[in-house]
Protein backbone atom coordinates (compact mmCIF):
# COMPACT_ATOMS: atom_id res chain seq x y z
CA UNK A 1 0.00 0.00 0.00
CA UNK A 2 1.36 3.39 -1.02
CA UNK A 3 0.98 5.92 1.79
CA UNK A 4 2.24 8.84 -0.29
CA UNK A 5 -0.44 10.06 -2.72
CA UNK A 6 2.16 11.98 -4.74
CA UNK A 7 4.12 8.81 -5.49
CA UNK A 8 2.36 6.91 -8.26
CA UNK A 9 5.10 4.31 -8.48
CA UNK A 10 6.89 5.89 -11.42
CA UNK A 11 9.60 8.53 -11.42
CA UNK A 12 8.00 10.72 -14.09
CA UNK A 13 4.51 10.50 -12.60
CA UNK A 14 5.79 11.33 -9.13
CA UNK A 15 7.79 14.31 -10.45
CA UNK A 16 4.69 15.52 -12.31
CA UNK A 17 2.57 15.19 -9.17
CA UNK A 18 5.15 16.99 -7.05
CA UNK A 19 5.51 19.80 -9.61
CA UNK A 20 1.74 20.29 -9.72
CA UNK A 21 1.50 20.40 -5.92
CA UNK A 22 4.34 22.91 -5.69
CA UNK A 23 2.72 25.13 -8.36
CA UNK A 24 -0.47 25.13 -6.28
CA UNK A 25 1.39 25.91 -3.06
CA UNK A 26 3.41 28.61 -4.82
CA UNK A 27 0.23 30.33 -6.04
CA UNK A 28 -1.33 30.20 -2.57
CA UNK A 29 1.85 31.40 -0.86
CA UNK A 30 1.96 34.53 -3.03
CA UNK A 31 -0.50 36.12 -0.57
CA UNK A 32 1.67 37.86 2.06
CA UNK A 33 -1.16 37.55 4.60
CA UNK A 34 -1.01 33.75 4.25
CA UNK A 35 2.71 33.20 3.94
CA UNK A 36 5.95 34.76 5.10
CA UNK A 37 7.87 36.26 2.13
CA UNK A 38 10.94 34.15 2.94
CA UNK A 39 8.89 30.97 2.90
CA UNK A 40 7.28 32.05 -0.37
CA UNK A 41 10.74 32.46 -1.91
CA UNK A 42 11.75 28.95 -0.80
CA UNK A 43 8.52 27.54 -2.24
CA UNK A 44 9.18 29.36 -5.55
CA UNK A 45 12.68 27.85 -5.74
CA UNK A 46 11.34 24.37 -4.99
CA UNK A 47 8.61 24.80 -7.60
CA UNK A 48 11.10 25.98 -10.23
CA UNK A 49 13.36 23.02 -9.43
CA UNK A 50 10.44 20.60 -9.83
CA UNK A 51 9.63 22.15 -13.23
CA UNK A 52 13.29 21.76 -14.27
CA UNK A 53 13.24 18.10 -13.23
CA UNK A 54 10.01 17.64 -15.16
CA UNK A 55 11.54 19.22 -18.28
CA UNK A 56 14.70 17.13 -17.90
CA UNK A 57 12.63 13.98 -17.57
CA UNK A 58 10.51 14.92 -20.61
CA UNK A 59 13.63 15.67 -22.67
CA UNK A 60 15.24 12.39 -21.61
CA UNK A 61 12.15 10.40 -22.69
CA UNK A 62 12.15 12.01 -26.17
C-alpha positions in Angstrom: 0.0 0.0 0.0 1.4 3.4 -1.0 1.0 5.9 1.8 2.2 8.8 -0.3 -0.4 10.1 -2.7 2.2 12.0 -4.7 4.1 8.8 -5.5 2.4 6.9 -8.3 5.1 4.3 -8.5 6.9 5.9 -11.4 9.6 8.5 -11.4 8.0 10.7 -14.1 4.5 10.5 -12.6 5.8 11.3 -9.1 7.8 14.3 -10.4 4.7 15.5 -12.3 2.6 15.2 -9.2 5.2 17.0 -7.1 5.5 19.8 -9.6 1.7 20.3 -9.7 1.5 20.4 -5.9 4.3 22.9 -5.7 2.7 25.1 -8.4 -0.5 25.1 -6.3 1.4 25.9 -3.1 3.4 28.6 -4.8 0.2 30.3 -6.0 -1.3 30.2 -2.6 1.9 31.4 -0.9 2.0 34.5 -3.0 -0.5 36.1 -0.6 1.7 37.9 2.1 -1.2 37.5 4.6 -1.0 33.8 4.3 2.7 33.2 3.9 5.9 34.8 5.1 7.9 36.3 2.1 10.9 34.2 2.9 8.9 31.0 2.9 7.3 32.0 -0.4 10.7 32.5 -1.9 11.8 28.9 -0.8 8.5 27.5 -2.2 9.2 29.4 -5.6 12.7 27.9 -5.7 11.3 24.4 -5.0 8.6 24.8 -7.6 11.1 26.0 -10.2 13.4 23.0 -9.4 10.4 20.6 -9.8 9.6 22.1 -13.2 13.3 21.8 -14.3 13.2 18.1 -13.2 10.0 17.6 -15.2 11.5 19.2 -18.3 14.7 17.1 -17.9 12.6 14.0 -17.6 10.5 14.9 -20.6 13.6 15.7 -22.7 15.2 12.4 -21.6 12.1 10.4 -22.7 12.2 12.0 -26.2 
